Amino acid sequence: MDKKTISKKFIDLLEIVEKLRGPNGCPWDQEQTHETLLPYFLEEAYEVMESIDGKDWDTLEEELGDILLHVVMQAQISKEKERFNIYDSLNNVNDKLIRRHPHVFGDKNAEASFHAKQNWEAAKHKEKGRSSRLDGVPSTLPALLQSQRLQEKASYVGFDWENIDDVWNKMHEEIDELRKARESENIDHVREEIGDVLFTIINVSRFLGVSGEDALRRTNQKFIHRFQAIEEELKLRGKTIDDSSLEEMNEIWDTIKKDDLISLSNSQ
C-alpha cells in the first residue's frame, strides 16, 4: 500500500473520531477525558503484548489499530481543550527521532545498538535538562521493568559490571544473604534481601539480552497452562484437585513438562 493511501486512511480516522466527539456523536465518546481513557489504553497495550507473545499476527493487526485510535482520541481531546493537536505530536516525534539519531541523520558513529542507545540517552538527558541520568524512568512502571530500565540507564554511562561472571557471583552472594536474613526472622531484612535478589536476577537477564518482565510473564503463562492441564487430567480421572495428593499432581506436572519439551524440540 502506498503512503498516499495510508495518509488517506489516517485522515479518515481523524475525521471519524472528530465526529464521534462532535455534537451529534456518540454519548460515550463525548464524555471521555484524558484520564478516563487511561485504563482502556493500558488494556489495549497489554493486548498488543499478548498477541505478540502468542504470535497472533491477525490480532496484532487489530490491536495496533486500537492503539492508534487511543492516540487520535487523546489528541482530539487536547485539540478541543486548545492544548495541542495531532500535528504537534507528529511534528514533535519526527524532530525527536532525527535529533536523537545523530548516527543516522548526523555525523556521529554508532557501531552497535548499545552505542545508538547511548547517543539517544545522552541527547535526551541534555534536552530535558535533567539532574540525574536515572531521571525519566516512570515510577508507575511494573517493578521488574523499572528495575531493568534503571540498570540500562546506569550502564549507558559506564556504571555496570564488566562481565556476566561478576553478575553470577553477585546473584549467589545475594541468595546467601537472603538465607541468612530468613534465619534472623526479621521480615524487613527478608524483604530487602528478596528485592536485592530480584534486582540481581534482572541484571543477569539484561546481560543475556532478555527482558525480565517478558520472561516472567511467559513463565506465568506457562504455569497457568500446566496447572490447568493438571486440573483437566484429574477431571479425566474422576477426581478434583482438592482430593488429590501433591505426589499425584507432581506426577502429572512432570508428564506435562516432558510433553512441552518434546513439542518445543519438534517445533525448532
HELIX and SHEET records of a PDB file:
HELIX    1   1 LYS A    3  ARG A   21  1                                  19    
HELIX    2   2 PRO A   27  GLN A   30  1                                   4    
HELIX    3   3 HIS A   34  ASP A   53  1                                  20    
HELIX    4   4 TRP A   57  GLU A   80  1                                  24    
HELIX    5   5 ILE A   86  ARG A   99  1                                  14    
HELIX    6   6 PRO A  102  PHE A  105  1                                   4    
HELIX    7   7 SER A  113  LYS A  128  1                                  16    
HELIX    8   8 ALA A  143  SER A  155  1                                  13    
HELIX    9   9 ILE A  164  SER A  184  1                                  21    
HELIX   10  10 ILE A  187  PHE A  207  1                                  21    
HELIX   11  11 GLY A  212  LEU A  236  1                                  25    
HELIX   12  12 ILE A  241  ASP A  243  5                                   3    
HELIX   13  13 LEU A  246  SER A  267  1                                  22    
END                                                                             
